[in-house]
Every structure is written in structure tokens, then in C-alpha cells.
Amino acid sequence: MLITLAAKAFVPKPVQQAAAARAMSTGASSDRIRFSDSDQQQLRLGDGSTRVVRSLLQVPNRMQFGEFVWNDAGVPPGRIWLRIDLSRQILSVFRGEDEIATSVVLYGQDETPTPIGNFPIRGMERNHRSNTYDAMMPFTLWLTSDGVAIHGSNVRQGLATHGCIGVPQEFAKRLFGVVKRGDLVSVVR
């Protein structure tokens, strides 16, 4: 069955800060929606291909701008990959077939839209400053040769980027610590 991220974790569902902190630290199995082999879920990627997903984080409430959940407790080792759903304004981090983190994001609008497709992480820079916009871009993960990246940002309602994916600062720091060059980032609309 092909789903387009209609599951709870992919709809901006905010979590209270204390609840998010508990979810990040407890790792209880009830914090996860699991799919059986007979009920495998597939997510569409930016190039039209799909990936199987075995579990999603169970986010109890609608996430607000600036909030995220990170819970990798009990998730087996595997390759990290990211899926960014622009229509839902959500970034999901997967380890293998399991979602380990999700965050509300900012993205490019109008003259500087965020590109759709699959992108390997081309490079990483802990403390980048944009020459074009004279702005700090902490924990930058480069996606394109023309400067589109995922980076720490002040994620607030009503803001947008110049094509980049803006994530909360603490989320960006954690993400920077688990990804490596070549990891897949898939952007869908």
C-alpha cells in the first residue's frame, strides 16, 4: 500500500515541550506505531520511488512551530535517510525502516522555492554564515551545488527561507550528529 504520509507523525502535530522531552528520553514502545509484514507501509520519495517503513513515531498532539520529537530508543542500527514533506511542513528522520525523529520546518517560497527530488548530503558545516543573506546557518547539511541546505533556524509561523529547509536549532544539532555525507534527503510536495 502506498501512503503519502497521512499518518499522524507527518501532519504537523505539536507536542508540549515537556512531553517532547519525555518522548526523547523514555523511548517507550507506546511512542511508536508499528506495521506488520502484512501491513507494510511505503512512502513516496522525491524521485517517484518508494521506501518501506516499519514504524513511525506516535506524536500525541499537533506539533507547533519550533517543536520536534526525537526518539531512537529500541530502533536497530541502519542507514539514516530523511524525508521532507513540504505540503505538511514536516521533516522525518529514519534509521533504516523506522522513523526516529520528526520536526516542523520552514521552506522556500515564491521566488526561491525548495527543490523537489532526492539529494545526497553533499557536505556538512557546523557554523556556516551565508554570504548572500548575511545570516547564521548552524549545523548546515548541503543538498545542492547552488546552496540549498538543511540548517538550524528560528522556526516560527509566517517565516520562510530562500529555498533551504529550516529546522529548530536543537533538532539541527542532533541531526548533524547522526547524518553523514551521502545520506539521502528526499523532498516531496
ZAKETOR-101853 format. One line per field, with one value per residue (C-alpha): x negated, y, z; residue in one letter; residue number from 1. Coordinates in steps of 0.05 Angstrom, whole numbers. Example, Ala and Ser with C-alpha at 12.3 -4.5 7.8 and 13.67 -1.06 7.14 Angstrom:
px = (-246:-273)
py = (-90:-21)
pz = (156:143)
resn = (A:S)
resi = (1:2)
END
This chain:
px = (0:-28:-16:-33:-47:23:0:0:-75:-73:-18:-45:-23:-56:-78:-84:-157:-155:-121:-172:-228:-196:-188:-261:-285:-237:-234:-174:-145:-78:-113:-115:-64:-88:-68:-66:-97:-27:-12:-77:-75:-112:-129:-136:-203:-222:-241:-176:-207:-184:-214:-184:-171:-162:-148:-130:-135:-69:-63:-6:13:7:-65:-74:-128:-195:-177:-204:-206:-268:-263:-310:-305:-300:-309:-361:-422:-412:-426:-399:-353:-308:-240:-215:-141:-132:-56:-55:-116:-147:-217:-222:-288:-291:-341:-331:-256:-240:-225:-269:-254:-204:-202:-161:-203:-208:-219:-228:-170:-154:-219:-263:-225:-255:-272:-235:-274:-325:-391:-451:-481:-539:-574:-567:-588:-577:-580:-564:-547:-510:-548:-486:-438:-488:-455:-479:-463:-485:-492:-487:-475:-487:-438:-452:-512:-474:-468:-404:-414:-381:-403:-385:-335:-284:-224:-163:-96:-96:-170:-201:-270:-305:-299:-332:-299:-299:-294:-296:-367:-369:-339:-392:-447:-421:-411:-482:-507:-474:-479:-539:-558:-519:-458:-393:-348:-282:-238:-166:-106)
py = (0:68:124:196:210:215:182:225:237:271:321:379:355:394:366:404:417:373:317:323:318:256:224:239:206:149:111:71:24:60:120:84:59:-8:-41:-116:-151:-159:-85:-56:18:51:124:160:195:257:217:176:114:86:61:12:39:-9:43:116:159:167:242:252:324:372:399:474:514:503:435:367:296:252:180:127:81:8:23:-24:2:24:77:146:179:239:254:326:335:408:403:382:423:362:332:259:224:149:97:40:29:65:138:165:240:290:365:423:460:524:521:566:605:643:667:617:552:490:440:373:308:263:294:263:304:338:368:389:453:465:542:569:642:658:708:722:736:752:701:646:576:530:455:462:400:419:388:424:458:524:530:495:463:439:483:508:565:604:563:608:614:663:656:623:611:626:553:520:475:510:466:483:494:435:389:413:397:326:315:339:286:226:240:235:255:215:202:210:270:264:326:316:362)
pz = (0:-19:31:24:97:122:186:249:250:183:197:237:305:361:426:491:507:569:531:475:525:556:487:471:535:551:485:508:455:460:430:363:311:285:219:209:149:120:130:103:90:33:28:-38:-48:-87:-150:-150:-120:-53:12:63:133:192:247:257:319:354:365:414:396:338:335:337:300:334:364:348:374:375:398:373:433:412:338:306:270:198:146:161:110:112:81:78:62:42:39:112:133:166:164:185:201:190:212:164:163:228:240:296:294:266:264:236:184:145:70:9:-21:-85:-120:-82:-75:-43:-98:-101:-111:-79:-56:-23:32:-6:54:126:162:237:236:167:154:89:47:6:64:120:165:210:186:242:230:155:112:39:-11:-77:-110:-112:-36:-15:53:117:176:245:242:282:262:272:238:180:164:103:75:9:-12:47:99:167:229:304:329:377:324:275:325:337:262:248:298:263:188:142:72:20:64:25:34:-4:-13:-35:-44)
resn = (M:L:I:T:L:A:A:K:A:F:V:P:K:P:V:Q:Q:A:A:A:A:R:A:M:S:T:G:A:S:S:D:R:I:R:F:S:D:S:D:Q:Q:Q:L:R:L:G:D:G:S:T:R:V:V:R:S:L:L:Q:V:P:N:R:M:Q:F:G:E:F:V:W:N:D:A:G:V:P:P:G:R:I:W:L:R:I:D:L:S:R:Q:I:L:S:V:F:R:G:E:D:E:I:A:T:S:V:V:L:Y:G:Q:D:E:T:P:T:P:I:G:N:F:P:I:R:G:M:E:R:N:H:R:S:N:T:Y:D:A:M:M:P:F:T:L:W:L:T:S:D:G:V:A:I:H:G:S:N:V:R:Q:G:L:A:T:H:G:C:I:G:V:P:Q:E:F:A:K:R:L:F:G:V:V:K:R:G:D:L:V:S:V:V:R)
resi = (1:2:3:4:5:6:7:8:9:10:11:12:13:14:15:16:17:18:19:20:21:22:23:24:25:26:27:28:29:30:31:32:33:34:35:36:37:38:39:40:41:42:43:44:45:46:47:48:49:50:51:52:53:54:55:56:57:58:59:60:61:62:63:64:65:66:67:68:69:70:71:72:73:74:75:76:77:78:79:80:81:82:83:84:85:86:87:88:89:90:91:92:93:94:95:96:97:98:99:100:101:102:103:104:105:106:107:108:109:110:111:112:113:114:115:116:117:118:119:120:121:122:123:124:125:126:127:128:129:130:131:132:133:134:135:136:137:138:139:140:141:142:143:144:145:146:147:148:149:150:151:152:153:154:155:156:157:158:159:160:161:162:163:164:165:166:167:168:169:170:171:172:173:174:175:176:177:178:179:180:181:182:183:184:185:186:187:188:189)
END
